[in-house]
Amino acid sequence: MKVSVDPVLCEANGVCVGILPDVFDLDDDEVLQVRPGELAEGEVESARKSVAACPRNALRLNG
Ligand code: SF4
């Protein structure tokens, strides 16, 4: 399972960072960075919560 962000939709409000900071990070330019690669099993539920919580509907789970 992987999570990805649509950078056009993302407004960098940090909601997902607050839920899953090991995967999401706002860089020095306030651009959301997503840790590459597969989510750990223990991260999937929080990733789902992040997808649901994103006010811009900018996150997708794949796989
Ligand atoms: S919650 Fe959505 S809009 Fe906010 S930083 Fe994360 S992806 Fe971007």
Backbone and ligand atoms as CSV (ligand in chain L), in Angstrom:
chain,resi,resn,atom,element,x,y,z
A,1,MET,N,N,0.850,-1.199,0.000
A,1,MET,CA,C,0.000,0.000,0.000
A,1,MET,C,C,0.882,1.244,0.000
A,2,LYS,N,N,0.553,2.167,-0.894
A,2,LYS,CA,C,1.306,3.424,-0.980
A,2,LYS,C,C,0.326,4.585,-0.894
A,3,VAL,N,N,0.843,5.712,-0.474
A,3,VAL,CA,C,0.019,6.926,-0.445
A,3,VAL,C,C,0.715,7.968,-1.304
A,4,SER,N,N,-0.099,8.737,-2.009
A,4,SER,CA,C,0.464,9.783,-2.873
A,4,SER,C,C,-0.355,11.052,-2.729
A,5,VAL,N,N,0.261,12.165,-3.101
A,5,VAL,CA,C,-0.407,13.464,-2.997
A,5,VAL,C,C,-0.490,14.096,-4.378
A,6,ASP,N,N,-1.613,14.762,-4.626
A,6,ASP,CA,C,-1.738,15.591,-5.824
A,6,ASP,C,C,-1.262,16.990,-5.434
A,7,PRO,N,N,-0.093,17.408,-5.908
A,7,PRO,CA,C,0.475,18.688,-5.466
A,7,PRO,C,C,-0.331,19.891,-5.929
A,8,VAL,N,N,-1.179,19.700,-6.916
A,8,VAL,CA,C,-2.021,20.819,-7.374
A,8,VAL,C,C,-3.141,21.069,-6.364
A,9,LEU,N,N,-3.696,19.996,-5.824
A,9,LEU,CA,C,-4.794,20.128,-4.864
A,9,LEU,C,C,-4.302,20.486,-3.468
A,10,CYS,N,N,-3.135,19.984,-3.071
A,10,CYS,CA,C,-2.634,20.178,-1.709
A,10,CYS,C,C,-2.400,21.659,-1.420
A,11,GLU,N,N,-2.908,22.097,-0.249
A,11,GLU,CA,C,-2.700,23.495,0.146
A,11,GLU,C,C,-1.739,23.589,1.334
A,12,ALA,N,N,-1.050,22.492,1.631
A,12,ALA,CA,C,0.017,22.472,2.644
A,12,ALA,C,C,-0.453,22.954,4.014
A,13,ASN,N,N,-1.656,22.551,4.411
A,13,ASN,CA,C,-2.146,22.963,5.729
A,13,ASN,C,C,-1.658,22.056,6.854
A,14,GLY,N,N,-1.033,20.940,6.501
A,14,GLY,CA,C,-0.373,20.100,7.511
A,14,GLY,C,C,-1.272,19.143,8.259
A,15,VAL,N,N,-2.536,19.016,7.851
A,15,VAL,CA,C,-3.437,18.096,8.553
A,15,VAL,C,C,-2.874,16.673,8.537
A,16,CYS,N,N,-2.435,16.219,7.382
A,16,CYS,CA,C,-1.897,14.850,7.268
A,16,CYS,C,C,-0.589,14.699,8.046
A,17,VAL,N,N,0.198,15.741,8.108
A,17,VAL,CA,C,1.461,15.691,8.864
A,17,VAL,C,C,1.161,15.456,10.341
A,18,GLY,N,N,0.108,16.086,10.823
A,18,GLY,CA,C,-0.270,15.905,12.216
A,18,GLY,C,C,-0.719,14.489,12.526
A,19,ILE,N,N,-1.283,13.799,11.538
A,19,ILE,CA,C,-1.770,12.437,11.755
A,19,ILE,C,C,-0.653,11.419,11.576
A,20,LEU,N,N,0.206,11.613,10.590
A,20,LEU,CA,C,1.212,10.600,10.256
A,20,LEU,C,C,2.543,11.280,9.891
A,21,PRO,N,N,3.221,11.818,10.910
A,21,PRO,CA,C,4.436,12.605,10.632
A,21,PRO,C,C,5.619,11.778,10.136
A,22,ASP,N,N,5.564,10.459,10.300
A,22,ASP,CA,C,6.653,9.630,9.766
A,22,ASP,C,C,6.567,9.497,8.249
A,23,VAL,N,N,5.412,9.790,7.688
A,23,VAL,CA,C,5.200,9.621,6.244
A,23,VAL,C,C,5.086,10.973,5.527
A,24,PHE,N,N,4.420,11.929,6.191
A,24,PHE,CA,C,4.201,13.240,5.573
A,24,PHE,C,C,5.070,14.285,6.249
A,25,ASP,N,N,5.562,15.222,5.442
A,25,ASP,CA,C,6.399,16.286,5.988
A,25,ASP,C,C,6.250,17.522,5.104
A,26,LEU,N,N,6.204,18.691,5.740
A,26,LEU,CA,C,6.240,19.938,4.978
A,26,LEU,C,C,7.687,20.401,4.915
A,27,ASP,N,N,8.193,20.603,3.707
A,27,ASP,CA,C,9.597,20.982,3.576
A,27,ASP,C,C,9.780,22.485,3.816
A,28,ASP,N,N,10.995,22.959,3.652
A,28,ASP,CA,C,11.308,24.358,3.964
A,28,ASP,C,C,10.539,25.337,3.087
A,29,ASP,N,N,10.066,24.859,1.939
A,29,ASP,CA,C,9.270,25.701,1.040
A,29,ASP,C,C,7.778,25.486,1.240
A,30,GLU,N,N,7.425,24.784,2.349
A,30,GLU,CA,C,6.015,24.510,2.641
A,30,GLU,C,C,5.359,23.684,1.538
A,31,VAL,N,N,6.128,22.768,0.998
A,31,VAL,CA,C,5.598,21.813,0.020
A,31,VAL,C,C,5.535,20.449,0.702
A,32,LEU,N,N,4.390,19.787,0.564
A,32,LEU,CA,C,4.231,18.490,1.215
A,32,LEU,C,C,5.092,17.437,0.535
A,33,GLN,N,N,5.893,16.751,1.322
A,33,GLN,CA,C,6.699,15.632,0.836
A,33,GLN,C,C,6.131,14.343,1.428
A,34,VAL,N,N,6.018,13.327,0.604
A,34,VAL,CA,C,5.543,12.018,1.045
A,34,VAL,C,C,6.715,11.052,0.992
A,35,ARG,N,N,6.951,10.360,2.090
A,35,ARG,CA,C,8.038,9.382,2.117
A,35,ARG,C,C,7.804,8.335,1.024
A,36,PRO,N,N,8.775,8.110,0.172
A,36,PRO,CA,C,8.574,7.144,-0.912
A,36,PRO,C,C,8.518,5.706,-0.400
A,37,GLY,N,N,7.926,4.855,-1.202
A,37,GLY,CA,C,7.900,3.429,-0.877
A,37,GLY,C,C,6.610,3.009,-0.207
A,38,GLU,N,N,6.595,1.738,0.166
A,38,GLU,CA,C,5.407,1.128,0.753
A,38,GLU,C,C,5.214,1.592,2.199
A,39,LEU,N,N,3.943,1.727,2.572
A,39,LEU,CA,C,3.630,1.996,3.976
A,39,LEU,C,C,3.891,0.750,4.802
A,40,ALA,N,N,4.340,0.930,6.025
A,40,ALA,CA,C,4.415,-0.200,6.950
A,40,ALA,C,C,2.994,-0.612,7.324
A,41,GLU,N,N,2.819,-1.868,7.722
A,41,GLU,CA,C,1.486,-2.362,8.056
A,41,GLU,C,C,0.827,-1.484,9.120
A,42,GLY,N,N,1.612,-1.072,10.089
A,42,GLY,CA,C,1.084,-0.268,11.187
A,42,GLY,C,C,0.765,1.163,10.799
A,43,GLU,N,N,1.106,1.564,9.592
A,43,GLU,CA,C,0.845,2.937,9.146
A,43,GLU,C,C,-0.415,3.053,8.297
A,44,VAL,N,N,-0.941,1.922,7.860
A,44,VAL,CA,C,-2.030,1.967,6.874
A,44,VAL,C,C,-3.277,2.629,7.445
A,45,GLU,N,N,-3.633,2.303,8.681
A,45,GLU,CA,C,-4.846,2.876,9.268
A,45,GLU,C,C,-4.714,4.393,9.392
A,46,SER,N,N,-3.550,4.845,9.839
A,46,SER,CA,C,-3.340,6.290,9.947
A,46,SER,C,C,-3.318,6.940,8.564
A,47,ALA,N,N,-2.820,6.226,7.580
A,47,ALA,CA,C,-2.836,6.764,6.223
A,47,ALA,C,C,-4.273,6.921,5.734
A,48,ARG,N,N,-5.117,5.937,6.052
A,48,ARG,CA,C,-6.540,6.053,5.685
A,48,ARG,C,C,-7.169,7.269,6.360
A,49,LYS,N,N,-6.839,7.473,7.633
A,49,LYS,CA,C,-7.379,8.630,8.355
A,49,LYS,C,C,-6.896,9.924,7.704
A,50,SER,N,N,-5.662,9.942,7.267
A,50,SER,CA,C,-5.121,11.139,6.612
A,50,SER,C,C,-5.870,11.429,5.322
A,51,VAL,N,N,-6.110,10.382,4.540
A,51,VAL,CA,C,-6.849,10.547,3.284
A,51,VAL,C,C,-8.230,11.120,3.572
A,52,ALA,N,N,-8.890,10.574,4.596
A,52,ALA,CA,C,-10.251,11.024,4.924
A,52,ALA,C,C,-10.250,12.442,5.482
A,53,ALA,N,N,-9.181,12.807,6.181
A,53,ALA,CA,C,-9.138,14.106,6.865
A,53,ALA,C,C,-8.679,15.239,5.957
A,54,CYS,N,N,-8.043,14.924,4.849
A,54,CYS,CA,C,-7.502,15.982,3.986
A,54,CYS,C,C,-8.636,16.849,3.455
A,55,PRO,N,N,-8.657,18.119,3.811
A,55,PRO,CA,C,-9.765,18.978,3.381
A,55,PRO,C,C,-9.755,19.284,1.891
A,56,ARG,N,N,-8.667,18.958,1.222
A,56,ARG,CA,C,-8.570,19.217,-0.221
A,56,ARG,C,C,-8.726,17.941,-1.047
A,57,ASN,N,N,-8.943,16.813,-0.366
A,57,ASN,CA,C,-9.075,15.530,-1.075
A,57,ASN,C,C,-7.865,15.294,-1.989
A,58,ALA,N,N,-6.692,15.603,-1.470
A,58,ALA,CA,C,-5.465,15.563,-2.283
A,58,ALA,C,C,-4.676,14.267,-2.127
A,59,LEU,N,N,-5.088,13.393,-1.210
A,59,LEU,CA,C,-4.320,12.167,-0.953
A,59,LEU,C,C,-5.025,10.958,-1.542
A,60,ARG,N,N,-4.234,10.007,-2.017
A,60,ARG,CA,C,-4.758,8.764,-2.556
A,60,ARG,C,C,-3.983,7.596,-1.988
A,61,LEU,N,N,-4.704,6.521,-1.664
A,61,LEU,CA,C,-4.060,5.254,-1.298
A,61,LEU,C,C,-4.112,4.350,-2.509
A,62,ASN,N,N,-3.016,3.687,-2.786
A,62,ASN,CA,C,-2.943,2.786,-3.938
A,62,ASN,C,C,-2.372,1.450,-3.490
A,63,GLY,N,N,-2.891,0.415,-4.093
A,63,GLY,CA,C,-2.320,-0.902,-3.849
A,63,GLY,C,C,-3.116,-1.698,-2.841
L,1,SF4,S1,S,-3.981,17.286,4.579
L,1,SF4,FE1,FE,-4.196,17.445,2.353
L,1,SF4,S2,S,-4.061,19.627,1.882
L,1,SF4,FE2,FE,-3.246,19.296,3.955
L,1,SF4,S3,S,-1.035,19.047,3.691
L,1,SF4,FE3,FE,-1.934,17.000,3.679
L,1,SF4,S4,S,-2.343,16.554,1.502
L,1,SF4,FE4,FE,-1.997,18.745,1.686
